[in-house]
Structure formats: structure tokens, C-alpha cells
Amino acid sequence: MNDQSIAQRRFHIALVGNPNCGKTALFNALTGSHQHVANYPGVTVERKEGSVTTETGRRVQLLDLPGTYSLRARSPDEVVTRDVVLGRQAGVAPPDLLVCVADATNLRLGLRLALELKRLDRPVVLVLNMFDIAKHRGMEIDTGQLAARLGMPVVTAIAVRRGGTAALLAAIDRLAEAALPPLPSSASPTWEPPDATGIRRLQQEADRLLEAAVRTPDRRDPLTRRLDAVLLQPVAGLAILLAVLFLMFQAVFAWAAPAMEAIDAGFQALGAMIGATLPQTGALGLLRSFLQDGLIAGVGSVLVFLPQILILFMFILLLEDFGYMARAAFLMDRIMGGAGLHGRAFIPLLSSFACAIPGIMATRVIDSRRDRLATILVAPLMTCSARIPVYTLIIGAFIPDRPVGSGAWSWIGLQGLVMFGLYAAGIVSALGMSFVFKRLLWRRTPSEPFMLELPDYKLPRPRNILLGLWQRAKAFLRRAGTIILSMMVLIWFLSSVPRPPEGATEPAIEYSLAYGIGRAVEPILAPIGFNWQIGVALIPGMAAREVAVASLGTVYAVEDAEEHAGQLGQALASKWSLATALAFLAWYIFAPQCVATLGVIRRETGSLRWMWFSFGYMLALAYLAAFLTFQTARYLGAG
Amino acid sequence: MPASDGASILRPRLPMDRDLGAAPCGFRGRILGIRPIASAGLTAEEMERRLLELGFVEGAAVEILHQGLFGRDPIAVRVEATTIALRRSEAAAILVGPRD
């Protein structure tokens, strides 16, 4: 093949490996910022693709496949891995080269996967990742011997070090030179999933390879051993897990404050600037109102939560990278099992604290349909970051900012404690509901087994964390820029049109369409203490929960056009009773999902029925909780 | 006598022969085999394959490193150089004997 056609045709590589083998870190090291995340057509499995240029200037297309222990796929993620590897995945070019990534410190299962891949008769290269850690632990790996016995090139890599992927890139270059044109694709249809005997034989072969080529000192990683002695200690481990979660929520609340104030101040200044340049009345007045009350107030009130979302994701990514998430699942399995959930559901549910959408998508690690469905149904009850705006606003306006205790306990603020309580209410209701579902819906189906690798602890790498945060921030900003922005414009329109007549005595909003809508739903909402402004805010809140805050901002901003500098929190504190505020919080513990979550539920369960079921039960719970809270608070004199 | 009654029913071949699910925390041994147990909605064959895929293969050295608070469940098992968490009901399919 001549040089020109090599340049025209991109070389496709798929990264395959066990979970926890450092595959994603290697992918990040290779592609850097040249990567994007999408979905495979028809399924919601994340498709991470990127490109890298080798020493010789060859552009290589890389695909990071979901982690798996074998090609005998059981979950939707593993099905994608299998189908891409076999060249059967629709819309994905059959890979020219399979890069099997194995953790050099823990080769046993990785070697078996490499043997399984070898039987496909496709070019495979084995990468011993984290080679530095293996050497540091005193392991001796004879890569020449491994390569000879495996019958495939073996290279070492240190994903986290600059230049740590040089050997892999050189090998890719060599193989790309040799492998084009690609092997006939007839090898794939003959593949059969291995049975127990087959797996056993492969593992025994891998064990013989290890024996011959690898010398391992007979001791565990001392750091992991020492940490696990404490973190997996039955009682202390659970206490520490709780403390970690508590610290996480305190951090979300406290650390984000300066950044949030800066963003808030920025948007206020921008609004004031526009207010000063455009006139109050006439057509330009309408434009001014749109820019100031609709666009800037709306987008600002959502963007202000970016710091909190980033802090929450930072914690989740750090714990994941560190290796703690699997431990958390271990500690929680029995407790979650009591509620009818699988230990593996812990990670999706924890992700749901950030957003129910990645949480629901993460349930794909649960193989059994029943366990998965139960997790999907309760995941939206976990307090997602979209509810943080609502909670922050109401807590800031109604709960005094003072320490709960004194002395050593004075760092615990009352506001943080209420926030923790709201999160706890979400968790308890999620566990409670899954218990109810198990009793009512799946009385006879047994639960799926719990088998999970506990990887060695590793120092999280800032680069991986930052890349992860950047992807999350981008997703949030895109959402803020599309769904949320368009809803804000709609709300502004409803609350500004028609304009009040000349010489109107009432606030402008009382002449608007929103007023009519709010008034219409008011009787339904009166028993739970909601006024018509809340009624207006709840409707777009269905599009995205945080919009409820932005809508309240818009509704109240339009209403109080003259005293615009007044903060929304202060406005609420003067207009709502404490009972209403508490009922509003209670509503949002259960608030029906945003449209995007409902869409994901439909896609992941493949059924409209489950989508409506989860919408309905959460609406009922929200109404009931708000009703009880409002009536109780009023009875106690807070009304 | 209870002792002679016990001798008449099926007994493990060796004094230390038992399943991993019943072993105490700190137990060290070697895998003798996987017995067919249908558990947690899976067939015995599927259960066996999943255990094998995580490295629970005959001859592998195992050690129970940790156990949970409630019902001493689940357990964290060292299999050669890997640590796997699983429930005791699933570990019951793994027959183990002494190391040497």
C-alpha cells in the first residue's frame, strides 16, 4: 500500500481492558483534549473517542471501550465492548488493532482477557499499564517472555507520566505499517462465548504465563492493606463513609460560596449596566425587560450553581479515582440489600447526587433487570445538583446562619445541617421506596449476586479529574444554554405579556398570562401552602428543576421592577411564611423529574409505562410530603 | 451417640475442607473446586462462569481479608493478587482446602 492511501485511511484502534486497569487514564494520556463523548446509536452506552498523532505523523483514531472481564457480555456496556471488538457494532469501523490494557500490578485477569482476544485472530497488542507501580512494588516482569508465549507484542506504559506512552505509540506505528490492509473480517462470526471449561482453561493458561514470566513479591500493596484495615473495618468503615458523605455536602455548601457570590455579582452588574443604557418604557423598555429580567436574571440564577456542581463532581471523581467507590459499595451492600437494592446500585445512586441522568445511565453496571429497574425508579429521589439551587435559596432565606454547637462543633452550621437533612431525607425515601417496590412489584424475583473487584488505592491524578470536570461542566453549560435558556425566555414571555395598561396601579405581573396560569392552579396548591407565584415556577420546573428558582427570580423580579437590587432570597423571606418555605423544600425532595430524566428513564427501561409510573409516584409523594409539612408547620405556629 | 451419627453422613474429605462462604474472616486456603449452586437467580452454570471470570479457579490461593458488619456479609477475598468482594451466599459455591 502506498503512502498516500495510508494517509487517507485512518487507523482504528479499540482499547479493551478489565475495569480498574487504568484504561481511561491511558486513553486520556494518549488523546489529551482531542476526545469527545457521545452515545452509540440506539443504546445509551458512552462512546469515548479520540485521536492521537504518532511519532511518524500518523493520525490514529482511538476508541475507549467499557471495561469488561470477558467478551461473554452480560450488561449493555459489555455488549458494546464485545460487538466493537468483533466488528459487529453498527456505526463503528471494525478496529484495525485491539489494544488490550492490563494493570501490570494485577495481571492475572488481564492476561486471561488478552488470551481471549488472541483467539479472535485479530491484531492485538498487550499494554502493561501502571508499570512504574509494579516495579516499585518489586515485581519483575519479563515482557519478552510474555510476548513470546502470548504470541503478541507486549509493551509497558505509565499512563500518568509524560512520555509514558511512547513505547505503545511506537508499537502502534509498527503494527499500522504491517497491518494495512486489514485482516479479513471473516474471523468474527465464528466466535462463540466460552463455557465454564473454556474460561477455566484460559485462566489456567494465564496462570502458567504468570508463573513463567512474572515474579511477584508475596505481599499486598502496603498502602491498600493499611487503609483497608481502617476503611473496611465493619464499624469504623461505615462511620467513615458517613463522614465522607457529610464532608462532601458541607464542602458543596461552604466552599462554593465565594465563587457563587462572584458569579452572582457579575450578572447583577451586567443587568444593572443594561438597565442604565436602555429606557424603561416603549419597545426598548420591553427589550430591556427581556434582557434584564428574562435573559440575564434567568441564566445567571442557573449558572450560579456551577461551582457547587463542580465541587460535587470533583468529590465523586476523586473517590472513584482513589478506588473508594468499590469500598463504599462493599460497605453498603447489606444495608442496600435490606432495602431491596444491589450493592452495585450504590455508585449509580451516588452519581445521582450530581444528576439523575448519569446515575440512571450508570445502572447499566447492574446485570439483573429487576435490580436495575428498582435503582432507576429510586435514583431521581437522590438529591440531584439541580435541586441545590432550590435548597440553597430557601435555606439561605429562611434558616438562620449560625453554628449548631459551640467549641469543637462550631464548624457545623445550621444551614449545612438542614442541607444534610434534606439529602438524608432523599436517601431514606429512596431506600424506603425501593423496599416498597420490592414488596409490591417483585416479591418472587431473587436479587442478583454481588461480585466486585476492590482495586488497590491509587493517588488520583489531577489531569484525569480536570478532564472529567471539564466534561461535566460542558454538559451543564450546554444544558443551561439550551433547555434552561429557552424555558427562561418562555417564562419571561408569560410573565411580561401582555404589558400593563397606562396608569396601572397593580404590579405589572398581575396583568400577564403567567398570573392567569398561576391563579388557575392555585386552588390545587393551596392545601400545600403554595401561592400562585410558586404555581408559575413549578411548571417550567418540570423542564429542569433548577429553572424553578430562575422562574421565581423572573416572576418576583418582574413584580418588583422598581426595587431590582433586592435579592430573591430577601424577597421570598418577606413574602412567604416559614410553613410555605418548608413545604416547598419538602416538595422538592420528591419533585417529579425534569423532562430530561424522564427521557432517560424511557430510553433505559425501554418502556413508557415505567416512565409514567416514576413520574406519577414522585408527584404523589411530593404533594403528600408538602401537604404534611405545611399543615404540621402551620399547626405548630409557623404559618 | 452424636459423634457416630455424624460419621455416617457425608463428610468433607479433609478436616479443613469447606466452602468459602462458611469460612471465618482471616481464613487462608486454596481453591479445590467450584460446586454447582444456583444462587441469586442465576443457574449453577452461570454462577460458575462468573466466579471463574473473577479468577476463582482451582489451585488459586485465597484469603478472607474483610467482612461486613451485618451478618459478617459481604466478604472481601484475596484471590492471588486480586481482591474481590462477594456475598457469603455466592462464596458458598467455592470449595476450599488448606494452603499446603
Interface residues (C-beta under 8 A of the other chain):
Chain A: Y69 S70 R72 T105 N106 L107 R108 L109 R112 D195 A196 I199 R200 Q203 Q204 D207 T216 R220 T224 D228 L232 Q233 P234 V235 G237 L238 A326 A329 F330 L331 D333 R334 I335 G338 G343 S368 T445 P446 S447 E448 P449 F450 M451 L452 E453 L454 P455 D456
Chain B: I34 S39 A40 G41 L42 E45 M47 E48 R49 R50 L51 L52 E53 L54 G55 V57 E58 G59 A60 L65 H66 Q67 G68 L69 F70 G71 D73 P74 A76 R78 E80 A81 T82 T83 I84 A85 L86 R87 S89 E90
